[in-house]
Amino acid sequence: MAESGLPVEIEHVRDFKRIAQYGVIQTPALVVNGKVAFSGKVLKKEEIKPYLQTLGTSDGSIA
């Protein structure tokens, strides 16, 4: 996140009820702008970058 230079808030959620509210079945998961971007595996730094680019788009699409 430090490399991205984006002003973001990171939250590590462990409460199963909150995780389930996103429809996540497999953890870990990455939620960007309230939408599940990825779940089920630990991503490498290079794999996360496309998801972080969605932070700058108004519709939340992956650039």
PDB file of N, CA, C and O in Angstrom:
ATOM      1  N   MET A   1       0.827  -1.188   0.000  1.00  0.00           N
ATOM      2  CA  MET A   1       0.000   0.000   0.000  1.00  0.00           C
ATOM      3  C   MET A   1       0.867   1.246   0.000  1.00  0.00           C
ATOM      4  O   MET A   1       0.519   2.246  -0.628  1.00  0.00           O
ATOM      5  N   ALA A   2       1.978   1.193   0.691  1.00  0.00           N
ATOM      6  CA  ALA A   2       2.854   2.358   0.733  1.00  0.00           C
ATOM      7  C   ALA A   2       3.365   2.697  -0.660  1.00  0.00           C
ATOM      8  O   ALA A   2       3.507   3.872  -0.999  1.00  0.00           O
ATOM      9  N   GLU A   3       3.640   1.688  -1.463  1.00  0.00           N
ATOM     10  CA  GLU A   3       4.125   1.912  -2.827  1.00  0.00           C
ATOM     11  C   GLU A   3       3.056   2.522  -3.722  1.00  0.00           C
ATOM     12  O   GLU A   3       3.383   3.243  -4.665  1.00  0.00           O
ATOM     13  N   SER A   4       1.797   2.251  -3.447  1.00  0.00           N
ATOM     14  CA  SER A   4       0.724   2.742  -4.313  1.00  0.00           C
ATOM     15  C   SER A   4       0.551   4.247  -4.202  1.00  0.00           C
ATOM     16  O   SER A   4       0.117   4.894  -5.155  1.00  0.00           O
ATOM     17  N   GLY A   5       0.887   4.814  -3.043  1.00  0.00           N
ATOM     18  CA  GLY A   5       0.718   6.244  -2.835  1.00  0.00           C
ATOM     19  C   GLY A   5      -0.731   6.670  -2.704  1.00  0.00           C
ATOM     20  O   GLY A   5      -1.026   7.865  -2.692  1.00  0.00           O
ATOM     21  N   LEU A   6      -1.642   5.709  -2.606  1.00  0.00           N
ATOM     22  CA  LEU A   6      -3.060   6.020  -2.500  1.00  0.00           C
ATOM     23  C   LEU A   6      -3.473   6.177  -1.043  1.00  0.00           C
ATOM     24  O   LEU A   6      -3.003   5.441  -0.175  1.00  0.00           O
ATOM     25  N   PRO A   7      -4.355   7.139  -0.777  1.00  0.00           N
ATOM     26  CA  PRO A   7      -4.850   7.293   0.586  1.00  0.00           C
ATOM     27  C   PRO A   7      -5.911   6.220   0.851  1.00  0.00           C
ATOM     28  O   PRO A   7      -7.060   6.368   0.435  1.00  0.00           O
ATOM     29  N   VAL A   8      -5.538   5.168   1.527  1.00  0.00           N
ATOM     30  CA  VAL A   8      -6.455   4.058   1.758  1.00  0.00           C
ATOM     31  C   VAL A   8      -6.546   3.716   3.229  1.00  0.00           C
ATOM     32  O   VAL A   8      -5.687   4.067   4.037  1.00  0.00           O
ATOM     33  N   GLU A   9      -7.603   3.030   3.536  1.00  0.00           N
ATOM     34  CA  GLU A   9      -7.801   2.514   4.888  1.00  0.00           C
ATOM     35  C   GLU A   9      -7.774   0.995   4.789  1.00  0.00           C
ATOM     36  O   GLU A   9      -8.491   0.406   3.981  1.00  0.00           O
ATOM     37  N   ILE A  10      -6.951   0.371   5.605  1.00  0.00           N
ATOM     38  CA  ILE A  10      -6.847  -1.080   5.613  1.00  0.00           C
ATOM     39  C   ILE A  10      -7.433  -1.591   6.914  1.00  0.00           C
ATOM     40  O   ILE A  10      -7.131  -1.084   7.994  1.00  0.00           O
ATOM     41  N   GLU A  11      -8.279  -2.608   6.789  1.00  0.00           N
ATOM     42  CA  GLU A  11      -8.898  -3.196   7.970  1.00  0.00           C
ATOM     43  C   GLU A  11      -8.809  -4.713   7.858  1.00  0.00           C
ATOM     44  O   GLU A  11      -9.233  -5.289   6.856  1.00  0.00           O
ATOM     45  N   HIS A  12      -8.270  -5.350   8.861  1.00  0.00           N
ATOM     46  CA  HIS A  12      -8.183  -6.805   8.925  1.00  0.00           C
ATOM     47  C   HIS A  12      -9.407  -7.298   9.671  1.00  0.00           C
ATOM     48  O   HIS A  12      -9.498  -7.128  10.887  1.00  0.00           O
ATOM     49  N   VAL A  13     -10.346  -7.903   8.969  1.00  0.00           N
ATOM     50  CA  VAL A  13     -11.607  -8.347   9.567  1.00  0.00           C
ATOM     51  C   VAL A  13     -11.501  -9.835   9.886  1.00  0.00           C
ATOM     52  O   VAL A  13     -11.146 -10.641   9.026  1.00  0.00           O
ATOM     53  N   ARG A  14     -11.807 -10.183  11.112  1.00  0.00           N
ATOM     54  CA  ARG A  14     -11.770 -11.580  11.537  1.00  0.00           C
ATOM     55  C   ARG A  14     -13.147 -12.100  11.952  1.00  0.00           C
ATOM     56  O   ARG A  14     -13.323 -13.298  12.173  1.00  0.00           O
ATOM     57  N   ASP A  15     -14.102 -11.212  12.053  1.00  0.00           N
ATOM     58  CA  ASP A  15     -15.451 -11.584  12.474  1.00  0.00           C
ATOM     59  C   ASP A  15     -16.169 -12.281  11.319  1.00  0.00           C
ATOM     60  O   ASP A  15     -16.402 -11.676  10.272  1.00  0.00           O
ATOM     61  N   PHE A  16     -16.516 -13.553  11.511  1.00  0.00           N
ATOM     62  CA  PHE A  16     -17.125 -14.341  10.442  1.00  0.00           C
ATOM     63  C   PHE A  16     -18.420 -13.725   9.927  1.00  0.00           C
ATOM     64  O   PHE A  16     -18.691 -13.780   8.727  1.00  0.00           O
ATOM     65  N   LYS A  17     -19.214 -13.148  10.800  1.00  0.00           N
ATOM     66  CA  LYS A  17     -20.481 -12.544  10.357  1.00  0.00           C
ATOM     67  C   LYS A  17     -20.235 -11.391   9.394  1.00  0.00           C
ATOM     68  O   LYS A  17     -20.941 -11.253   8.395  1.00  0.00           O
ATOM     69  N   ARG A  18     -19.242 -10.570   9.688  1.00  0.00           N
ATOM     70  CA  ARG A  18     -18.928  -9.453   8.789  1.00  0.00           C
ATOM     71  C   ARG A  18     -18.380  -9.958   7.464  1.00  0.00           C
ATOM     72  O   ARG A  18     -18.710  -9.424   6.406  1.00  0.00           O
ATOM     73  N   ILE A  19     -17.545 -10.986   7.521  1.00  0.00           N
ATOM     74  CA  ILE A  19     -16.999 -11.568   6.294  1.00  0.00           C
ATOM     75  C   ILE A  19     -18.132 -12.137   5.447  1.00  0.00           C
ATOM     76  O   ILE A  19     -18.168 -11.934   4.233  1.00  0.00           O
ATOM     77  N   ALA A  20     -19.051 -12.845   6.085  1.00  0.00           N
ATOM     78  CA  ALA A  20     -20.170 -13.462   5.372  1.00  0.00           C
ATOM     79  C   ALA A  20     -21.086 -12.418   4.726  1.00  0.00           C
ATOM     80  O   ALA A  20     -21.717 -12.705   3.709  1.00  0.00           O
ATOM     81  N   GLN A  21     -21.168 -11.231   5.290  1.00  0.00           N
ATOM     82  CA  GLN A  21     -22.006 -10.172   4.712  1.00  0.00           C
ATOM     83  C   GLN A  21     -21.540  -9.795   3.305  1.00  0.00           C
ATOM     84  O   GLN A  21     -22.328  -9.297   2.501  1.00  0.00           O
ATOM     85  N   TYR A  22     -20.274 -10.029   3.013  1.00  0.00           N
ATOM     86  CA  TYR A  22     -19.747  -9.756   1.675  1.00  0.00           C
ATOM     87  C   TYR A  22     -19.940 -10.945   0.739  1.00  0.00           C
ATOM     88  O   TYR A  22     -19.634 -10.850  -0.450  1.00  0.00           O
ATOM     89  N   GLY A  23     -20.440 -12.054   1.258  1.00  0.00           N
ATOM     90  CA  GLY A  23     -20.624 -13.244   0.440  1.00  0.00           C
ATOM     91  C   GLY A  23     -19.335 -14.028   0.240  1.00  0.00           C
ATOM     92  O   GLY A  23     -19.251 -14.879  -0.646  1.00  0.00           O
ATOM     93  N   VAL A  24     -18.340 -13.743   1.059  1.00  0.00           N
ATOM     94  CA  VAL A  24     -17.058 -14.430   0.951  1.00  0.00           C
ATOM     95  C   VAL A  24     -17.184 -15.816   1.561  1.00  0.00           C
ATOM     96  O   VAL A  24     -17.605 -15.971   2.708  1.00  0.00           O
ATOM     97  N   ILE A  25     -16.808 -16.830   0.767  1.00  0.00           N
ATOM     98  CA  ILE A  25     -16.828 -18.205   1.245  1.00  0.00           C
ATOM     99  C   ILE A  25     -15.423 -18.657   1.600  1.00  0.00           C
ATOM    100  O   ILE A  25     -15.221 -19.367   2.586  1.00  0.00           O
ATOM    101  N   GLN A  26     -14.449 -18.243   0.792  1.00  0.00           N
ATOM    102  CA  GLN A  26     -13.062 -18.600   1.047  1.00  0.00           C
ATOM    103  C   GLN A  26     -12.272 -17.355   1.416  1.00  0.00           C
ATOM    104  O   GLN A  26     -12.378 -16.316   0.765  1.00  0.00           O
ATOM    105  N   THR A  27     -11.476 -17.480   2.476  1.00  0.00           N
ATOM    106  CA  THR A  27     -10.599 -16.392   2.866  1.00  0.00           C
ATOM    107  C   THR A  27      -9.174 -16.776   2.522  1.00  0.00           C
ATOM    108  O   THR A  27      -8.887 -17.962   2.366  1.00  0.00           O
ATOM    109  N   PRO A  28      -8.285 -15.829   2.402  1.00  0.00           N
ATOM    110  CA  PRO A  28      -8.470 -14.401   2.606  1.00  0.00           C
ATOM    111  C   PRO A  28      -9.235 -13.780   1.437  1.00  0.00           C
ATOM    112  O   PRO A  28      -9.396 -14.386   0.378  1.00  0.00           O
ATOM    113  N   ALA A  29      -9.694 -12.570   1.664  1.00  0.00           N
ATOM    114  CA  ALA A  29     -10.411 -11.843   0.620  1.00  0.00           C
ATOM    115  C   ALA A  29      -9.933 -10.398   0.608  1.00  0.00           C
ATOM    116  O   ALA A  29      -9.483  -9.862   1.621  1.00  0.00           O
ATOM    117  N   LEU A  30     -10.041  -9.786  -0.558  1.00  0.00           N
ATOM    118  CA  LEU A  30      -9.704  -8.379  -0.723  1.00  0.00           C
ATOM    119  C   LEU A  30     -10.970  -7.656  -1.145  1.00  0.00           C
ATOM    120  O   LEU A  30     -11.564  -7.971  -2.176  1.00  0.00           O
ATOM    121  N   VAL A  31     -11.378  -6.681  -0.337  1.00  0.00           N
ATOM    122  CA  VAL A  31     -12.567  -5.883  -0.629  1.00  0.00           C
ATOM    123  C   VAL A  31     -12.102  -4.478  -0.960  1.00  0.00           C
ATOM    124  O   VAL A  31     -11.382  -3.853  -0.182  1.00  0.00           O
ATOM    125  N   VAL A  32     -12.520  -3.984  -2.122  1.00  0.00           N
ATOM    126  CA  VAL A  32     -12.152  -2.643  -2.569  1.00  0.00           C
ATOM    127  C   VAL A  32     -13.437  -1.866  -2.801  1.00  0.00           C
ATOM    128  O   VAL A  32     -14.313  -2.301  -3.548  1.00  0.00           O
ATOM    129  N   ASN A  33     -13.538  -0.716  -2.155  1.00  0.00           N
ATOM    130  CA  ASN A  33     -14.729   0.131  -2.277  1.00  0.00           C
ATOM    131  C   ASN A  33     -16.017  -0.637  -1.995  1.00  0.00           C
ATOM    132  O   ASN A  33     -17.027  -0.441  -2.671  1.00  0.00           O
ATOM    133  N   GLY A  34     -15.971  -1.511  -0.994  1.00  0.00           N
ATOM    134  CA  GLY A  34     -17.162  -2.244  -0.586  1.00  0.00           C
ATOM    135  C   GLY A  34     -17.509  -3.444  -1.431  1.00  0.00           C
ATOM    136  O   GLY A  34     -18.527  -4.090  -1.182  1.00  0.00           O
ATOM    137  N   LYS A  35     -16.699  -3.765  -2.426  1.00  0.00           N
ATOM    138  CA  LYS A  35     -16.964  -4.910  -3.311  1.00  0.00           C
ATOM    139  C   LYS A  35     -15.821  -5.906  -3.203  1.00  0.00           C
ATOM    140  O   LYS A  35     -14.654  -5.523  -3.125  1.00  0.00           O
ATOM    141  N   VAL A  36     -16.167  -7.190  -3.199  1.00  0.00           N
ATOM    142  CA  VAL A  36     -15.145  -8.229  -3.138  1.00  0.00           C
ATOM    143  C   VAL A  36     -14.410  -8.242  -4.467  1.00  0.00           C
ATOM    144  O   VAL A  36     -15.001  -8.490  -5.518  1.00  0.00           O
ATOM    145  N   ALA A  37     -13.108  -7.971  -4.405  1.00  0.00           N
ATOM    146  CA  ALA A  37     -12.284  -7.968  -5.605  1.00  0.00           C
ATOM    147  C   ALA A  37     -11.650  -9.335  -5.830  1.00  0.00           C
ATOM    148  O   ALA A  37     -11.424  -9.735  -6.972  1.00  0.00           O
ATOM    149  N   PHE A  38     -11.364 -10.050  -4.752  1.00  0.00           N
ATOM    150  CA  PHE A  38     -10.693 -11.329  -4.868  1.00  0.00           C
ATOM    151  C   PHE A  38     -10.856 -12.085  -3.566  1.00  0.00           C
ATOM    152  O   PHE A  38     -10.908 -11.481  -2.495  1.00  0.00           O
ATOM    153  N   SER A  39     -10.939 -13.411  -3.653  1.00  0.00           N
ATOM    154  CA  SER A  39     -10.957 -14.222  -2.443  1.00  0.00           C
ATOM    155  C   SER A  39     -10.395 -15.603  -2.733  1.00  0.00           C
ATOM    156  O   SER A  39     -10.396 -16.063  -3.875  1.00  0.00           O
ATOM    157  N   GLY A  40      -9.918 -16.253  -1.687  1.00  0.00           N
ATOM    158  CA  GLY A  40      -9.514 -17.638  -1.793  1.00  0.00           C
ATOM    159  C   GLY A  40      -8.027 -17.923  -1.859  1.00  0.00           C
ATOM    160  O   GLY A  40      -7.632 -19.088  -1.820  1.00  0.00           O
ATOM    161  N   LYS A  41      -7.177 -16.889  -1.959  1.00  0.00           N
ATOM    162  CA  LYS A  41      -5.734 -17.137  -1.987  1.00  0.00           C
ATOM    163  C   LYS A  41      -4.999 -15.873  -1.572  1.00  0.00           C
ATOM    164  O   LYS A  41      -5.506 -14.760  -1.716  1.00  0.00           O
ATOM    165  N   VAL A  42      -3.800 -16.069  -1.057  1.00  0.00           N
ATOM    166  CA  VAL A  42      -2.957 -14.937  -0.700  1.00  0.00           C
ATOM    167  C   VAL A  42      -2.321 -14.429  -1.989  1.00  0.00           C
ATOM    168  O   VAL A  42      -1.608 -15.160  -2.676  1.00  0.00           O
ATOM    169  N   LEU A  43      -2.593 -13.165  -2.304  1.00  0.00           N
ATOM    170  CA  LEU A  43      -2.073 -12.579  -3.535  1.00  0.00           C
ATOM    171  C   LEU A  43      -0.659 -12.068  -3.357  1.00  0.00           C
ATOM    172  O   LEU A  43      -0.282 -11.605  -2.280  1.00  0.00           O
ATOM    173  N   LYS A  44       0.119 -12.154  -4.418  1.00  0.00           N
ATOM    174  CA  LYS A  44       1.446 -11.543  -4.437  1.00  0.00           C
ATOM    175  C   LYS A  44       1.271 -10.054  -4.700  1.00  0.00           C
ATOM    176  O   LYS A  44       0.231  -9.614  -5.191  1.00  0.00           O
ATOM    177  N   LYS A  45       2.299  -9.289  -4.369  1.00  0.00           N
ATOM    178  CA  LYS A  45       2.244  -7.837  -4.541  1.00  0.00           C
ATOM    179  C   LYS A  45       1.851  -7.462  -5.967  1.00  0.00           C
ATOM    180  O   LYS A  45       1.033  -6.564  -6.166  1.00  0.00           O
ATOM    181  N   GLU A  46       2.418  -8.130  -6.947  1.00  0.00           N
ATOM    182  CA  GLU A  46       2.126  -7.807  -8.348  1.00  0.00           C
ATOM    183  C   GLU A  46       0.674  -8.119  -8.715  1.00  0.00           C
ATOM    184  O   GLU A  46       0.097  -7.473  -9.591  1.00  0.00           O
ATOM    185  N   GLU A  47       0.090  -9.110  -8.042  1.00  0.00           N
ATOM    186  CA  GLU A  47      -1.297  -9.483  -8.328  1.00  0.00           C
ATOM    187  C   GLU A  47      -2.292  -8.502  -7.707  1.00  0.00           C
ATOM    188  O   GLU A  47      -3.419  -8.379  -8.187  1.00  0.00           O
ATOM    189  N   ILE A  48      -1.889  -7.811  -6.658  1.00  0.00           N
ATOM    190  CA  ILE A  48      -2.783  -6.878  -5.977  1.00  0.00           C
ATOM    191  C   ILE A  48      -2.898  -5.552  -6.732  1.00  0.00           C
ATOM    192  O   ILE A  48      -3.939  -4.898  -6.679  1.00  0.00           O
ATOM    193  N   LYS A  49      -1.843  -5.156  -7.428  1.00  0.00           N
ATOM    194  CA  LYS A  49      -1.819  -3.841  -8.082  1.00  0.00           C
ATOM    195  C   LYS A  49      -3.036  -3.558  -8.964  1.00  0.00           C
ATOM    196  O   LYS A  49      -3.587  -2.461  -8.870  1.00  0.00           O
ATOM    197  N   PRO A  50      -3.489  -4.489  -9.820  1.00  0.00           N
ATOM    198  CA  PRO A  50      -4.678  -4.181 -10.635  1.00  0.00           C
ATOM    199  C   PRO A  50      -5.913  -3.878  -9.797  1.00  0.00           C
ATOM    200  O   PRO A  50      -6.739  -3.052 -10.187  1.00  0.00           O
ATOM    201  N   TYR A  51      -6.046  -4.537  -8.652  1.00  0.00           N
ATOM    202  CA  TYR A  51      -7.191  -4.277  -7.785  1.00  0.00           C
ATOM    203  C   TYR A  51      -7.101  -2.915  -7.127  1.00  0.00           C
ATOM    204  O   TYR A  51      -8.118  -2.260  -6.901  1.00  0.00           O
ATOM    205  N   LEU A  52      -5.889  -2.487  -6.819  1.00  0.00           N
ATOM    206  CA  LEU A  52      -5.711  -1.173  -6.210  1.00  0.00           C
ATOM    207  C   LEU A  52      -6.022  -0.062  -7.203  1.00  0.00           C
ATOM    208  O   LEU A  52      -6.432   1.026  -6.798  1.00  0.00           O
ATOM    209  N   GLN A  53      -5.838  -0.311  -8.477  1.00  0.00           N
ATOM    210  CA  GLN A  53      -6.141   0.693  -9.490  1.00  0.00           C
ATOM    211  C   GLN A  53      -7.625   1.036  -9.499  1.00  0.00           C
ATOM    212  O   GLN A  53      -8.003   2.122  -9.940  1.00  0.00           O
ATOM    213  N   THR A  54      -8.470   0.126  -9.019  1.00  0.00           N
ATOM    214  CA  THR A  54      -9.906   0.398  -8.975  1.00  0.00           C
ATOM    215  C   THR A  54     -10.236   1.518  -8.008  1.00  0.00           C
ATOM    216  O   THR A  54     -11.307   2.119  -8.091  1.00  0.00           O
ATOM    217  N   LEU A  55      -9.318   1.804  -7.088  1.00  0.00           N
ATOM    218  CA  LEU A  55      -9.575   2.872  -6.124  1.00  0.00           C
ATOM    219  C   LEU A  55      -9.703   4.229  -6.805  1.00  0.00           C
ATOM    220  O   LEU A  55     -10.331   5.140  -6.265  1.00  0.00           O
ATOM    221  N   GLY A  56      -9.112   4.365  -7.983  1.00  0.00           N
ATOM    222  CA  GLY A  56      -9.162   5.637  -8.687  1.00  0.00           C
ATOM    223  C   GLY A  56     -10.269   5.735  -9.713  1.00  0.00           C
ATOM    224  O   GLY A  56     -10.425   6.777 -10.350  1.00  0.00           O
ATOM    225  N   THR A  57     -11.054   4.659  -9.893  1.00  0.00           N
ATOM    226  CA  THR A  57     -12.131   4.700 -10.879  1.00  0.00           C
ATOM    227  C   THR A  57     -13.470   4.923 -10.201  1.00  0.00           C
ATOM    228  O   THR A  57     -13.702   4.431  -9.097  1.00  0.00           O
ATOM    229  N   SER A  58     -14.331   5.649 -10.846  1.00  0.00           N
ATOM    230  CA  SER A  58     -15.615   5.989 -10.231  1.00  0.00           C
ATOM    231  C   SER A  58     -16.567   4.799 -10.183  1.00  0.00           C
ATOM    232  O   SER A  58     -17.425   4.732  -9.302  1.00  0.00           O
ATOM    233  N   ASP A  59     -16.428   3.852 -11.125  1.00  0.00           N
ATOM    234  CA  ASP A  59     -17.349   2.720 -11.140  1.00  0.00           C
ATOM    235  C   ASP A  59     -16.790   1.478 -10.467  1.00  0.00           C
ATOM    236  O   ASP A  59     -17.476   0.460 -10.381  1.00  0.00           O
ATOM    237  N   GLY A  60     -15.534   1.548  -9.983  1.00  0.00           N
ATOM    238  CA  GLY A  60     -14.946   0.415  -9.293  1.00  0.00           C
ATOM    239  C   GLY A  60     -14.451  -0.684 -10.209  1.00  0.00           C
ATOM    240  O   GLY A  60     -14.115  -1.772  -9.742  1.00  0.00           O
ATOM    241  N   SER A  61     -14.398  -0.416 -11.522  1.00  0.00           N
ATOM    242  CA  SER A  61     -13.932  -1.436 -12.453  1.00  0.00           C
ATOM    243  C   SER A  61     -12.410  -1.543 -12.391  1.00  0.00           C
ATOM    244  O   SER A  61     -11.719  -0.593 -12.023  1.00  0.00           O
ATOM    245  N   ILE A  62     -11.914  -2.699 -12.753  1.00  0.00           N
ATOM    246  CA  ILE A  62     -10.467  -2.913 -12.771  1.00  0.00           C
ATOM    247  C   ILE A  62      -9.915  -2.367 -14.060  1.00  0.00           C
ATOM    248  O   ILE A  62     -10.313  -2.791 -15.145  1.00  0.00           O
ATOM    249  N   ALA A  63      -8.991  -1.418 -13.946  1.00  0.00           N
ATOM    250  CA  ALA A  63      -8.410  -0.764 -15.119  1.00  0.00           C
ATOM    251  C   ALA A  63      -7.452  -1.694 -15.834  1.00  0.00           C
ATOM    252  O   ALA A  63      -6.865  -1.316 -16.848  1.00  0.00           O
TER     253      ALA A  63
END
